[in-house]
Amino acid sequence: DTEVTQTPKHLVMGMTNKKSLKCEQHMGHRAMYWYKQKAKKPPELMFVYSYEKLSINESVPSRFSPECPNSSLLNLHLHALQPEDSALYLCASSQDEVQETQYFGPGTRLLVL
Amino acid sequence: GESVGLHLPTLSVQEGDNSIINCAYSNSASDYFIWYKQESGKGPQFIIDIRSNMDKRQGQRVTVLLNKTVKHLSLQIAATQPGDSAVYFCAKGGSQGNLIFGKGTKLSVKP
């Protein structure tokens, strides 16, 4: 089973809202990732969690706040987003962080109004 | 710095023909290279990977070739089918364990 699940599938939010994206995997993977993907572009890395600790933050604005409650779950808390933050947000996981295959979820399509 | 480039942003092939999608990369420090397929509205789907100690790896209808001399990576799809229509991304392992993606090639299969 190489499934990564993400909820919700779609999200529309205003600039003053607070919302959260959720990601779950049951493959026993110890590294989890958040990517942002704009239309017709490759995924851009935002955050990496390794063994439930934040190991990479790619200079992401503080209006995005990641959280890893346990080894199977990864959240992305959103607050005071801007319209330019509208994108597909992808979660991925891998066995560990060292050059291993990353398996992606289906993504959450986010629209900020 | 590290980067992964792309030869062609779009590729159109006839159903049943073979497809070849190319990538070039800089900085040979990476040990790991991978291809993903992304269909419209979906997340990237793993196709095949290869490590730097290999030149070629085959899967079901797909072959990845790695030429370390010229820093070139290619994906070959045999007998291309309409279901192969998607955007294909090459990626390489970065120094921090992240993946560095190429820009993607949109493959269109004509019936």
Backbone of each chain as ProteinMPNN parsed JSONL, in Angstrom:
{"seq_chain_A": "DTEVTQTPKHLVMGMTNKKSLKCEQHMGHRAMYWYKQKAKKPPELMFVYSYEKLSINESVPSRFSPECPNSSLLNLHLHALQPEDSALYLCASSQDEVQETQYFGPGTRLLVL", "coords_chain_A": {"N_chain_A": [[0.851, -1.187, 0.0], [0.766, 2.061, -1.033], [-0.355, 4.463, -0.269], [-1.127, 7.828, 0.253], [-3.176, 9.948, 1.949], [-5.211, 12.882, 1.663], [-6.997, 15.577, 3.09], [-9.043, 18.542, 3.094], [-10.341, 17.793, -0.261], [-10.844, 20.001, -1.813], [-10.688, 23.489, -1.074], [-12.008, 26.558, -0.156], [-11.255, 29.713, 0.943], [-11.431, 32.755, 2.842], [-9.373, 35.708, 3.231], [-9.16, 36.247, 5.91], [-9.675, 33.973, 7.24], [-9.119, 30.948, 9.211], [-7.786, 27.847, 8.563], [-7.198, 24.287, 8.177], [-5.091, 21.903, 6.591], [-4.991, 18.41, 6.051], [-3.036, 15.423, 6.259], [-2.333, 11.997, 5.797], [-0.603, 8.94, 6.324], [-0.046, 5.418, 6.205], [2.159, 3.829, 5.932], [4.303, 3.458, 7.465], [6.257, 5.274, 7.095], [8.892, 7.607, 7.849], [9.48, 10.141, 7.156], [7.912, 13.134, 6.15], [6.31, 15.432, 3.932], [5.491, 18.755, 2.821], [4.382, 20.248, -0.123], [3.997, 22.922, -2.469], [2.135, 23.596, -5.347], [1.858, 25.414, -8.235], [-0.156, 26.17, -11.1], [0.843, 24.45, -14.038], [3.463, 24.236, -13.22], [6.344, 22.755, -11.539], [6.207, 20.845, -8.426], [6.901, 22.682, -5.43], [9.038, 22.553, -2.732], [8.01, 22.938, 0.647], [8.032, 22.273, 3.466], [9.776, 19.857, 5.514], [9.37, 17.05, 7.509], [11.086, 14.979, 9.658], [11.181, 12.018, 11.348], [9.201, 13.057, 13.008], [10.087, 15.581, 13.582], [10.64, 18.95, 12.608], [12.618, 19.393, 9.863], [13.364, 20.739, 7.574], [12.625, 23.965, 6.483], [11.579, 25.775, 3.956], [11.979, 28.642, 3.885], [9.354, 29.562, 4.235], [6.483, 31.664, 4.447], [5.167, 32.825, 7.62], [2.443, 32.569, 7.805], [1.78, 30.083, 7.037], [1.72, 27.174, 8.842], [3.221, 24.322, 9.874], [2.493, 21.071, 11.285], [3.227, 18.12, 13.057], [1.603, 15.737, 14.424], [1.91, 12.998, 14.991], [3.705, 10.074, 13.809], [2.25, 9.328, 11.598], [0.657, 11.358, 10.735], [0.235, 14.589, 9.27], [-0.139, 18.013, 9.413], [-1.188, 21.145, 7.981], [-1.466, 24.303, 8.929], [-3.358, 27.127, 8.193], [-3.448, 30.616, 7.946], [-4.612, 33.896, 7.565], [-4.135, 34.073, 4.777], [-3.036, 34.975, 1.437], [-4.351, 35.935, -1.804], [-2.492, 35.04, -3.731], [-1.563, 32.735, -2.65], [-3.152, 30.736, -3.46], [-3.309, 27.515, -4.74], [-2.257, 24.127, -5.551], [-1.876, 22.012, -2.887], [0.374, 19.694, -1.877], [0.969, 16.681, -0.181], [3.542, 14.476, 0.835], [5.266, 11.369, 1.468], [8.078, 9.477, 2.692], [10.307, 6.667, 3.171], [12.552, 7.317, 4.758], [14.444, 10.357, 5.153], [16.511, 10.369, 3.427], [17.182, 10.525, 0.306], [15.098, 8.832, -0.804], [12.287, 7.211, -2.344], [9.582, 9.354, -2.754], [6.201, 9.361, -1.954], [3.254, 10.668, -3.157], [0.286, 12.391, -2.086], [-3.129, 13.052, -3.235], [-3.516, 15.751, -3.158], [-4.634, 19.03, -2.04], [-6.79, 21.314, -3.35], [-6.535, 24.663, -3.154], [-8.214, 27.708, -2.821], [-7.909, 31.079, -2.387], [-9.764, 33.787, -1.471]], "CA_chain_A": [[0.0, 0.0, 0.0], [1.577, 3.269, -1.13], [-1.334, 5.528, -0.306], [-1.12, 9.008, 1.102], [-4.484, 10.592, 1.813], [-5.254, 14.296, 2.032], [-8.308, 16.206, 3.197], [-10.088, 18.235, 2.111], [-9.907, 17.793, -1.665], [-10.927, 21.388, -2.255], [-10.919, 24.422, 0.031], [-12.101, 27.973, -0.493], [-11.192, 30.47, 2.192], [-11.166, 34.176, 2.776], [-8.06, 36.097, 3.737], [-9.156, 36.339, 7.377], [-10.026, 32.66, 7.805], [-8.117, 29.969, 9.652], [-8.162, 26.498, 8.139], [-6.098, 23.322, 8.241], [-5.016, 20.79, 5.656], [-4.555, 17.199, 6.757], [-2.38, 14.393, 5.472], [-2.145, 10.782, 6.579], [-0.03, 7.771, 5.65], [0.087, 4.256, 7.085], [3.197, 2.983, 5.355], [5.422, 3.41, 8.397], [7.284, 6.209, 6.661], [9.308, 8.495, 8.923], [9.641, 11.501, 6.623], [6.716, 13.652, 5.494], [6.645, 16.659, 3.223], [4.483, 19.617, 2.206], [4.765, 20.944, -1.337], [3.02, 23.812, -3.099], [2.267, 23.508, -6.796], [1.073, 26.318, -9.042], [-0.525, 25.59, -12.39], [1.87, 24.269, -15.069], [4.787, 24.319, -12.593], [6.639, 21.583, -10.698], [6.004, 21.054, -6.986], [7.948, 23.408, -4.698], [9.103, 22.084, -1.351], [7.758, 23.92, 1.707], [8.499, 21.776, 4.758], [10.076, 18.445, 5.667], [9.428, 16.494, 8.849], [11.807, 13.725, 9.739], [10.978, 11.465, 12.695], [8.27, 13.969, 13.681], [10.713, 16.876, 13.864], [10.803, 19.784, 11.426], [14.032, 19.387, 9.481], [13.561, 21.737, 6.524], [11.613, 24.992, 6.245], [12.132, 26.473, 2.803], [11.678, 30.083, 3.979], [7.915, 29.717, 3.992], [5.895, 32.7, 5.326], [4.616, 32.295, 8.872], [1.005, 32.313, 7.683], [1.71, 28.635, 6.898], [2.3, 26.592, 10.049], [3.088, 22.876, 9.828], [2.443, 20.35, 12.552], [3.289, 16.669, 12.883], [1.146, 15.2, 15.716], [2.541, 11.686, 15.17], [4.453, 9.663, 12.615], [1.355, 9.057, 10.474], [-0.16, 12.528, 10.419], [0.888, 15.872, 9.024], [-1.114, 19.079, 9.203], [-0.703, 22.462, 7.567], [-2.407, 25.301, 9.417], [-3.361, 28.293, 7.313], [-4.038, 31.791, 8.598], [-4.352, 35.181, 6.901], [-3.504, 33.829, 3.48], [-3.199, 35.934, 0.358], [-4.826, 35.279, -3.039], [-1.394, 34.373, -4.447], [-1.326, 31.433, -2.023], [-4.006, 29.754, -4.126], [-2.442, 26.526, -5.392], [-2.465, 22.738, -5.132], [-0.95, 21.684, -1.801], [0.637, 18.263, -1.926], [1.677, 16.02, 0.908], [4.263, 13.282, 0.411], [6.001, 10.695, 2.536], [9.116, 8.554, 2.257], [10.784, 5.79, 4.239], [13.236, 8.306, 5.581], [14.665, 11.597, 4.422], [17.736, 10.307, 2.643], [17.062, 10.139, -1.093], [14.191, 7.712, -0.987], [11.095, 7.52, -3.123], [8.508, 10.072, -2.078], [4.877, 9.035, -2.459], [2.429, 11.855, -3.025], [-1.162, 12.337, -1.985], [-3.825, 13.67, -4.364], [-3.464, 17.199, -3.048], [-5.778, 19.879, -1.705], [-6.855, 22.492, -4.226], [-6.874, 25.787, -2.291], [-8.518, 28.995, -3.45], [-8.005, 32.153, -1.395], [-10.496, 34.915, -2.051]], "C_chain_A": [[0.895, 1.248, 0.0], [0.665, 4.479, -1.126], [-1.085, 6.603, 0.735], [-2.465, 9.701, 0.881], [-4.414, 12.039, 2.29], [-6.705, 14.755, 2.099], [-8.144, 17.668, 3.562], [-9.514, 18.177, 0.698], [-9.854, 19.212, -2.212], [-11.202, 22.263, -1.038], [-10.953, 25.84, -0.518], [-12.106, 28.732, 0.823], [-10.942, 31.943, 1.926], [-9.845, 34.501, 3.444], [-8.014, 36.196, 5.255], [-9.431, 34.998, 8.039], [-8.819, 31.923, 8.346], [-8.626, 28.601, 9.251], [-6.951, 25.59, 8.276], [-6.223, 22.282, 7.147], [-4.463, 19.586, 6.407], [-3.999, 16.173, 5.783], [-2.143, 13.184, 6.365], [-1.515, 9.686, 5.721], [0.136, 6.658, 6.674], [1.094, 3.284, 6.516], [4.389, 2.852, 6.297], [6.559, 4.336, 7.999], [7.613, 7.201, 7.777], [9.599, 9.907, 8.44], [8.363, 11.903, 5.903], [6.979, 15.072, 5.02], [5.383, 17.435, 2.85], [5.115, 20.314, 1.007], [3.629, 21.864, -1.761], [3.239, 23.725, -4.603], [1.306, 24.485, -7.471], [0.849, 25.66, -10.41], [0.659, 25.587, -13.366], [3.302, 24.412, -14.526], [5.074, 23.038, -11.821], [6.328, 21.871, -9.238], [7.207, 21.783, -6.38], [7.907, 22.963, -3.242], [8.839, 23.232, -0.373], [8.416, 23.463, 3.01], [8.826, 20.285, 4.658], [10.074, 18.112, 7.152], [10.127, 15.15, 8.779], [11.716, 13.219, 11.173], [10.239, 12.466, 13.58], [8.901, 15.307, 14.082], [10.88, 17.65, 12.554], [12.283, 19.852, 11.076], [14.337, 20.399, 8.381], [12.354, 22.67, 6.484], [12.181, 25.858, 5.137], [11.697, 27.945, 2.791], [10.219, 30.381, 3.663], [7.363, 30.785, 4.938], [5.181, 32.083, 6.521], [3.106, 32.095, 8.836], [0.738, 30.829, 7.37], [2.42, 28.019, 8.102], [2.123, 25.079, 10.027], [3.049, 22.277, 11.226], [2.477, 18.86, 12.264], [2.898, 16.017, 14.208], [1.714, 13.81, 16.026], [3.127, 11.242, 13.836], [3.567, 9.415, 11.403], [0.634, 10.298, 9.954], [0.69, 13.775, 10.206], [-0.199, 16.89, 8.733], [-0.42, 20.323, 8.668], [-1.775, 23.463, 7.94], [-2.23, 26.586, 8.618], [-4.051, 29.464, 7.998], [-3.625, 33.049, 7.857], [-3.626, 34.991, 5.576], [-3.831, 34.932, 2.481], [-3.711, 35.216, -0.899], [-3.716, 34.548, -3.799], [-1.0, 33.033, -3.818], [-2.226, 30.356, -2.603], [-3.132, 28.819, -4.947], [-2.935, 25.125, -5.018], [-1.417, 22.437, -4.056], [-0.85, 20.16, -1.697], [1.386, 17.812, -0.686], [2.386, 14.799, 0.325], [4.914, 12.637, 1.616], [7.05, 9.788, 1.913], [9.617, 7.776, 3.451], [11.594, 6.592, 5.26], [13.621, 9.455, 4.669], [15.801, 11.475, 3.408], [17.485, 9.687, 1.274], [16.294, 8.84, -1.285], [12.984, 8.167, -1.78], [10.066, 8.233, -2.259], [7.194, 9.717, -2.765], [3.946, 10.191, -2.133], [0.954, 11.512, -2.815], [-1.793, 13.041, -3.174], [-3.842, 15.192, -4.313], [-4.754, 17.826, -2.561], [-5.708, 21.097, -2.6], [-7.377, 23.654, -3.391], [-7.102, 27.045, -3.11], [-8.705, 30.024, -2.346], [-8.649, 33.364, -2.057], [-10.207, 36.209, -1.313]], "O_chain_A": [[1.682, 1.457, 0.924], [0.876, 5.42, -1.891], [-0.865, 6.33, 1.915], [-2.836, 10.001, -0.254], [-3.656, 12.372, 3.2], [-7.532, 14.371, 1.272], [-7.2, 18.017, 4.271], [-8.339, 18.478, 0.488], [-8.951, 19.577, -2.965], [-11.864, 21.838, -0.091], [-10.055, 26.267, -1.243], [-12.886, 28.415, 1.721], [-10.331, 32.324, 0.927], [-9.268, 33.665, 4.139], [-6.927, 36.227, 5.832], [-9.421, 34.896, 9.266], [-7.672, 32.213, 8.005], [-9.76, 28.236, 9.56], [-5.826, 26.054, 8.467], [-7.322, 21.837, 6.817], [-3.596, 19.711, 7.272], [-4.437, 16.074, 4.636], [-1.798, 13.323, 7.538], [-1.85, 9.528, 4.547], [0.418, 6.907, 7.846], [0.918, 2.069, 6.599], [5.379, 2.203, 5.958], [7.68, 4.211, 8.491], [6.739, 7.59, 8.552], [9.932, 10.778, 9.243], [7.796, 11.119, 5.142], [7.759, 15.813, 5.618], [4.335, 16.842, 2.595], [6.203, 20.883, 1.089], [2.461, 21.621, -1.456], [4.372, 23.775, -5.081], [0.091, 24.393, -7.299], [1.559, 24.737, -10.809], [1.375, 26.579, -13.502], [4.234, 24.676, -15.285], [4.146, 22.306, -11.48], [6.198, 23.034, -8.855], [8.356, 21.545, -6.751], [6.855, 22.996, -2.604], [9.36, 24.336, -0.529], [9.245, 24.17, 3.583], [8.253, 19.554, 3.851], [10.699, 18.805, 7.955], [9.802, 14.3, 7.949], [12.124, 13.91, 12.106], [10.601, 12.691, 14.735], [8.305, 16.073, 14.839], [11.219, 17.072, 11.521], [13.101, 20.306, 11.875], [15.471, 20.866, 8.276], [11.209, 22.22, 6.456], [13.149, 26.589, 5.345], [11.123, 28.427, 1.814], [9.896, 31.315, 2.931], [7.733, 30.812, 6.112], [4.661, 30.969, 6.446], [2.546, 31.502, 9.758], [-0.406, 30.38, 7.433], [3.589, 28.312, 8.352], [1.0, 24.591, 10.148], [3.501, 22.877, 12.201], [1.828, 18.39, 11.329], [3.769, 15.763, 15.041], [1.969, 13.485, 17.185], [3.046, 11.969, 12.846], [4.075, 9.303, 10.288], [0.069, 10.284, 8.861], [1.71, 13.983, 10.863], [-1.076, 16.654, 7.902], [0.776, 20.526, 8.877], [-2.856, 23.481, 7.351], [-1.116, 27.062, 8.399], [-5.13, 29.303, 8.569], [-2.449, 33.251, 7.556], [-2.634, 35.661, 5.292], [-4.769, 35.708, 2.662], [-3.518, 34.008, -1.036], [-3.982, 33.535, -4.446], [-0.199, 32.288, -4.384], [-2.077, 29.18, -2.27], [-2.313, 29.267, -5.75], [-3.9, 24.968, -4.269], [-0.218, 22.588, -4.289], [-1.833, 19.455, -1.466], [2.308, 18.476, -0.212], [1.865, 14.162, -0.591], [5.095, 13.271, 2.656], [6.929, 9.382, 0.757], [9.391, 8.159, 4.599], [11.339, 6.539, 6.463], [13.167, 9.517, 3.526], [16.023, 12.391, 2.615], [17.566, 8.47, 1.109], [16.801, 7.878, -1.862], [12.698, 9.36, -1.875], [9.723, 7.771, -1.17], [7.084, 9.764, -3.99], [3.859, 10.636, -0.989], [0.452, 10.496, -3.295], [-1.084, 13.571, -4.029], [-4.148, 15.848, -5.309], [-5.827, 17.23, -2.657], [-4.712, 21.821, -2.617], [-8.531, 23.64, -2.964], [-6.299, 27.402, -3.972], [-9.558, 29.861, -1.474], [-8.156, 33.891, -3.055], [-10.743, 37.257, -1.673]]}, "seq_chain_B": "GESVGLHLPTLSVQEGDNSIINCAYSNSASDYFIWYKQESGKGPQFIIDIRSNMDKRQGQRVTVLLNKTVKHLSLQIAATQPGDSAVYFCAKGGSQGNLIFGKGTKLSVKP", "coords_chain_B": {"N_chain_B": [[24.419, 26.138, -8.159], [22.152, 23.394, -7.399], [20.243, 21.951, -10.009], [17.578, 20.951, -12.203], [17.0, 20.49, -15.507], [15.05, 20.872, -18.532], [14.319, 19.401, -21.683], [12.207, 19.515, -23.578], [9.087, 21.127, -23.38], [6.632, 20.104, -24.209], [5.312, 17.137, -25.723], [4.201, 15.266, -28.396], [2.813, 12.264, -29.389], [2.049, 9.43, -31.462], [-0.453, 7.029, -30.797], [0.713, 3.889, -29.728], [3.28, 4.278, -30.599], [6.725, 4.683, -29.478], [7.734, 6.674, -26.677], [9.98, 9.246, -25.742], [11.275, 10.992, -23.118], [13.187, 13.647, -21.966], [15.689, 14.796, -19.629], [18.011, 17.105, -18.198], [20.663, 17.574, -15.871], [22.308, 19.469, -13.284], [25.243, 19.498, -11.228], [26.622, 16.744, -10.014], [26.37, 15.49, -7.599], [24.231, 14.108, -6.669], [22.74, 10.996, -5.803], [20.517, 9.815, -6.642], [17.73, 9.468, -8.756], [14.556, 10.2, -10.207], [11.367, 9.52, -11.723], [8.209, 11.01, -12.202], [4.687, 10.805, -12.863], [2.084, 12.97, -13.615], [-1.257, 13.316, -13.675], [-4.014, 15.322, -14.78], [-5.37, 17.252, -12.191], [-4.535, 15.538, -10.212], [-2.204, 14.125, -7.778], [1.418, 13.817, -8.089], [2.554, 10.75, -9.443], [4.555, 8.032, -8.646], [6.811, 6.631, -10.978], [9.285, 5.36, -11.826], [12.585, 4.798, -10.58], [16.139, 5.494, -10.265], [19.453, 4.747, -9.282], [22.725, 6.22, -8.925], [24.655, 4.342, -9.399], [23.864, 2.803, -11.45], [23.098, 2.451, -14.979], [20.86, 1.998, -16.369], [17.442, 1.141, -16.022], [14.654, -0.966, -15.893], [11.093, -0.994, -16.082], [7.63, -1.845, -16.069], [6.814, -1.464, -19.28], [8.251, 0.899, -19.2], [11.437, 2.546, -19.259], [14.293, 3.779, -17.701], [17.057, 5.781, -18.37], [20.32, 6.649, -17.473], [22.819, 8.886, -17.976], [25.715, 9.63, -16.81], [27.968, 10.904, -17.638], [27.304, 12.976, -19.412], [25.395, 14.091, -17.884], [22.596, 13.441, -18.069], [19.247, 12.391, -18.184], [16.767, 10.083, -19.055], [13.415, 9.076, -19.924], [11.822, 6.346, -21.208], [8.939, 5.313, -22.827], [7.283, 2.536, -23.802], [5.232, 1.567, -26.576], [3.147, 3.621, -26.437], [0.184, 4.676, -24.799], [-3.197, 6.037, -24.734], [-3.812, 6.484, -22.04], [-1.398, 7.203, -21.012], [-1.109, 9.856, -21.294], [-0.157, 12.796, -19.814], [1.548, 14.981, -17.459], [4.989, 14.725, -17.167], [7.45, 14.538, -14.747], [10.881, 14.85, -14.091], [13.138, 14.242, -11.406], [15.686, 14.883, -8.957], [17.609, 13.682, -6.203], [18.245, 15.956, -3.616], [20.806, 17.681, -1.715], [19.908, 17.881, 0.862], [18.235, 15.814, 1.289], [15.897, 16.403, 0.079], [13.762, 16.597, -2.878], [14.618, 17.694, -6.11], [12.922, 19.134, -8.619], [12.427, 18.882, -12.166], [11.053, 20.944, -14.836], [8.933, 19.728, -16.111], [7.324, 17.756, -18.653], [4.748, 17.813, -20.942], [2.966, 15.189, -22.076], [1.22, 14.23, -24.882], [-1.01, 11.96, -26.32], [-1.878, 10.858, -29.416], [-4.746, 9.422, -30.87]], "CA_chain_B": [[23.523, 25.364, -7.33], [21.604, 22.201, -8.031], [19.061, 22.208, -10.833], [17.186, 19.939, -13.172], [16.445, 21.196, -16.653], [14.122, 20.144, -19.373], [14.597, 19.609, -23.092], [11.0, 19.883, -24.305], [7.936, 21.247, -22.481], [5.509, 19.308, -24.708], [5.652, 16.052, -26.624], [3.008, 14.641, -28.943], [3.154, 11.007, -30.056], [0.945, 8.612, -31.955], [-0.707, 5.825, -29.994], [1.46, 2.722, -30.175], [4.69, 4.628, -30.774], [7.506, 4.839, -28.248], [7.958, 8.065, -26.254], [11.219, 9.492, -24.99], [11.253, 12.285, -22.424], [14.555, 13.894, -21.533], [16.035, 15.78, -18.611], [19.429, 17.32, -17.934], [20.814, 18.039, -14.498], [23.61, 20.024, -12.917], [25.772, 18.995, -9.956], [26.486, 15.29, -10.037], [26.471, 14.947, -6.24], [23.059, 13.307, -6.333], [22.836, 9.557, -5.976], [19.176, 9.284, -6.832], [16.935, 10.15, -9.775], [13.217, 9.611, -10.17], [10.37, 10.05, -12.656], [6.817, 11.019, -11.768], [3.632, 11.105, -13.825], [1.001, 13.707, -12.96], [-2.462, 13.532, -14.48], [-4.73, 16.543, -14.426], [-6.148, 17.197, -10.957], [-4.039, 14.505, -9.301], [-0.845, 14.28, -7.3], [2.43, 13.074, -8.849], [2.556, 9.297, -9.214], [5.868, 7.448, -8.886], [6.898, 5.707, -12.111], [10.495, 4.564, -11.766], [13.743, 5.543, -10.09], [17.434, 4.89, -10.582], [20.563, 5.285, -8.491], [23.842, 6.616, -9.782], [25.522, 3.194, -9.705], [23.244, 2.106, -12.57], [22.912, 3.228, -16.201], [19.569, 1.681, -16.988], [16.54, 0.354, -15.197], [13.411, -1.184, -16.646], [9.864, -1.367, -15.393], [6.626, -2.317, -17.014], [6.703, -0.538, -20.423], [9.087, 2.085, -19.02], [12.867, 2.371, -19.055], [15.004, 5.0, -17.37], [18.465, 5.756, -18.716], [21.094, 7.675, -16.789], [24.145, 9.094, -18.549], [26.378, 10.521, -15.851], [29.009, 11.654, -18.325], [26.715, 14.216, -19.931], [24.388, 14.509, -16.9], [21.361, 13.359, -18.812], [18.311, 11.369, -17.716], [15.635, 9.972, -19.968], [12.351, 8.103, -19.662], [11.272, 5.788, -22.432], [7.672, 4.608, -22.647], [7.036, 1.685, -24.972], [3.84, 1.387, -27.007], [2.428, 4.655, -25.686], [-1.268, 4.531, -24.805], [-3.88, 7.28, -24.341], [-3.71, 6.641, -20.583], [-0.083, 7.748, -20.664], [-1.162, 11.32, -21.422], [0.04, 13.405, -18.492], [2.806, 15.73, -17.339], [6.026, 13.884, -16.59], [8.501, 15.294, -14.068], [12.071, 14.198, -13.566], [13.6, 14.859, -10.163], [16.872, 14.249, -8.4], [17.756, 13.88, -4.768], [19.064, 17.088, -3.237], [21.787, 17.455, -0.654], [19.237, 17.858, 2.157], [17.231, 14.753, 1.271], [14.714, 16.839, -0.663], [13.771, 16.325, -4.306], [14.678, 18.868, -6.983], [12.119, 18.763, -9.783], [12.481, 19.567, -13.448], [9.866, 21.748, -15.124], [7.837, 18.891, -16.589], [6.996, 17.605, -20.067], [3.37, 17.375, -21.143], [2.875, 14.177, -23.123], [-0.111, 14.046, -25.483], [-1.034, 10.769, -27.159], [-2.909, 10.975, -30.455], [-5.291, 8.097, -31.205]], "C_chain_B": [[23.014, 24.149, -8.075], [20.399, 22.59, -8.869], [18.815, 21.02, -11.728], [16.503, 20.672, -14.309], [15.627, 20.298, -17.527], [14.454, 20.416, -20.827], [13.367, 20.111, -23.856], [9.827, 20.01, -23.349], [6.741, 20.409, -22.926], [6.03, 18.257, -25.673], [4.356, 15.403, -27.083], [3.428, 13.393, -29.711], [1.88, 10.294, -30.501], [0.791, 7.394, -31.042], [0.038, 4.641, -30.586], [2.934, 2.999, -30.415], [5.389, 4.643, -29.425], [7.713, 6.327, -27.964], [9.285, 8.149, -25.521], [11.153, 10.902, -24.425], [12.613, 12.481, -21.773], [14.664, 14.94, -20.432], [17.547, 15.91, -18.55], [19.553, 17.844, -16.514], [22.203, 18.604, -14.274], [23.997, 19.444, -11.568], [25.558, 17.504, -9.828], [26.541, 14.673, -8.644], [25.312, 14.025, -5.902], [23.272, 11.843, -6.66], [21.54, 8.978, -6.525], [18.404, 10.133, -7.819], [15.602, 9.43, -9.892], [12.328, 10.282, -11.209], [8.981, 9.921, -12.036], [5.911, 11.334, -12.944], [2.532, 11.849, -13.076], [-0.126, 13.946, -13.954], [-3.197, 14.749, -13.935], [-5.553, 16.353, -13.16], [-5.676, 16.168, -9.955], [-2.638, 14.836, -8.809], [0.133, 13.496, -8.164], [2.449, 11.606, -8.45], [3.939, 8.762, -9.571], [5.825, 6.485, -10.066], [8.085, 4.768, -11.928], [11.62, 5.431, -11.237], [15.017, 4.806, -10.458], [18.493, 5.534, -9.707], [21.781, 5.444, -9.384], [24.796, 5.467, -10.094], [24.949, 2.341, -10.848], [23.144, 3.042, -13.768], [21.499, 3.084, -16.743], [18.749, 0.866, -15.999], [15.224, 0.231, -15.936], [12.274, -1.515, -15.717], [8.891, -1.905, -16.422], [6.392, -1.245, -18.072], [7.541, 0.724, -20.279], [10.535, 1.697, -18.77], [13.46, 3.725, -18.708], [16.48, 4.789, -17.692], [19.165, 6.92, -18.045], [22.473, 7.737, -17.424], [24.859, 10.124, -17.691], [27.442, 11.373, -16.514], [28.486, 13.003, -18.808], [25.597, 14.724, -19.026], [23.001, 14.573, -17.534], [20.539, 12.161, -18.329], [17.168, 11.285, -18.71], [14.662, 8.897, -19.52], [11.815, 7.645, -21.002], [10.0, 5.025, -22.083], [7.406, 3.833, -23.928], [5.539, 1.608, -25.265], [2.913, 2.342, -26.262], [0.921, 4.534, -25.891], [-1.93, 5.849, -24.402], [-3.807, 7.544, -22.824], [-2.363, 7.151, -20.114], [-0.057, 9.264, -20.764], [-1.139, 11.946, -20.032], [1.244, 14.341, -18.582], [3.803, 14.833, -16.618], [7.133, 14.781, -16.019], [9.678, 14.372, -13.773], [12.457, 14.932, -12.287], [14.867, 14.153, -9.714], [16.952, 14.551, -6.921], [18.676, 15.04, -4.492], [19.953, 16.751, -2.051], [21.15, 17.376, 0.727], [18.204, 16.749, 2.236], [15.954, 15.152, 0.573], [14.816, 16.372, -2.11], [13.805, 17.641, -5.07], [14.026, 18.464, -8.294], [12.536, 19.544, -11.021], [11.149, 20.233, -13.726], [8.7, 20.929, -15.655], [7.688, 18.898, -18.099], [5.569, 17.105, -20.169], [3.334, 16.439, -22.332], [1.428, 14.061, -23.586], [-0.041, 12.861, -26.433], [-2.194, 10.884, -28.133], [-3.42, 9.592, -30.828], [-5.112, 7.77, -32.685]], "O_chain_B": [[23.387, 23.898, -9.221], [19.621, 23.461, -8.48], [19.698, 20.201, -11.98], [15.531, 21.395, -14.092], [15.525, 19.095, -17.285], [14.832, 21.534, -21.177], [13.472, 21.019, -24.681], [9.58, 19.09, -22.569], [5.913, 20.038, -22.093], [7.042, 18.449, -26.346], [3.513, 15.034, -26.265], [4.297, 13.457, -30.581], [0.792, 10.534, -29.978], [1.773, 6.812, -30.581], [0.002, 4.415, -31.795], [3.749, 2.076, -30.435], [4.75, 4.62, -28.373], [7.85, 7.134, -28.883], [9.663, 7.243, -24.777], [10.995, 11.876, -25.161], [13.128, 11.582, -21.107], [13.837, 15.845, -20.325], [18.276, 14.954, -18.815], [18.635, 18.493, -16.01], [23.151, 18.263, -14.982], [23.136, 18.947, -10.842], [24.446, 17.048, -9.564], [26.737, 13.465, -8.512], [25.395, 13.244, -4.954], [23.902, 11.495, -7.659], [21.47, 7.789, -6.838], [18.415, 11.362, -7.74], [15.517, 8.216, -9.705], [12.507, 11.456, -11.534], [8.624, 8.903, -11.443], [6.297, 12.025, -13.887], [2.095, 11.403, -12.015], [0.026, 14.674, -14.935], [-3.018, 15.144, -12.782], [-6.339, 15.411, -13.059], [-6.343, 15.941, -8.946], [-1.968, 15.714, -9.353], [-0.279, 12.599, -8.898], [2.371, 11.267, -7.269], [4.439, 9.009, -10.668], [4.937, 5.638, -10.16], [7.927, 3.549, -11.879], [11.616, 6.649, -11.418], [14.989, 3.657, -10.899], [18.432, 6.731, -9.426], [21.849, 4.866, -10.469], [25.659, 5.602, -10.962], [25.49, 1.283, -11.168], [23.111, 4.263, -13.614], [21.009, 3.939, -17.481], [19.267, 0.033, -15.255], [14.736, 1.192, -16.53], [12.439, -2.209, -14.713], [9.279, -2.358, -17.499], [5.813, -0.203, -17.763], [7.532, 1.556, -21.186], [10.827, 0.67, -18.157], [13.153, 4.72, -19.364], [17.072, 3.77, -17.339], [18.663, 8.044, -18.048], [23.213, 6.752, -17.412], [24.641, 11.328, -17.824], [27.784, 12.445, -16.015], [29.135, 14.035, -18.637], [24.921, 15.694, -19.37], [22.336, 15.609, -17.532], [21.068, 11.074, -18.098], [16.657, 12.311, -19.158], [15.028, 7.943, -18.835], [11.405, 8.458, -21.83], [9.983, 4.201, -21.168], [7.317, 4.414, -25.01], [4.703, 1.586, -24.362], [2.007, 1.914, -25.547], [0.447, 4.319, -27.006], [-1.282, 6.696, -23.787], [-3.747, 8.695, -22.391], [-2.201, 7.495, -18.943], [0.92, 9.893, -20.358], [-1.989, 11.661, -19.189], [1.872, 14.476, -19.633], [3.489, 14.252, -15.579], [7.671, 15.651, -16.703], [9.502, 13.261, -13.274], [12.134, 16.107, -12.116], [15.099, 12.989, -10.04], [16.425, 15.558, -6.449], [19.767, 15.12, -5.058], [19.856, 15.673, -1.465], [21.764, 16.867, 1.665], [17.38, 16.737, 3.15], [15.022, 14.354, 0.474], [15.836, 15.818, -2.519], [13.104, 18.589, -4.717], [14.506, 17.571, -8.993], [12.94, 20.704, -10.94], [10.213, 20.102, -12.937], [7.568, 21.412, -15.644], [7.901, 19.923, -18.748], [5.213, 16.096, -19.56], [3.631, 16.837, -23.459], [0.525, 13.824, -22.784], [0.873, 12.765, -27.252], [-3.351, 10.993, -27.726], [-2.627, 8.684, -31.077], [-5.514, 6.696, -33.133]]}, "name": "protein", "num_of_chains": 2, "seq": "DTEVTQTPKHLVMGMTNKKSLKCEQHMGHRAMYWYKQKAKKPPELMFVYSYEKLSINESVPSRFSPECPNSSLLNLHLHALQPEDSALYLCASSQDEVQETQYFGPGTRLLVLGESVGLHLPTLSVQEGDNSIINCAYSNSASDYFIWYKQESGKGPQFIIDIRSNMDKRQGQRVTVLLNKTVKHLSLQIAATQPGDSAVYFCAKGGSQGNLIFGKGTKLSVKP"}
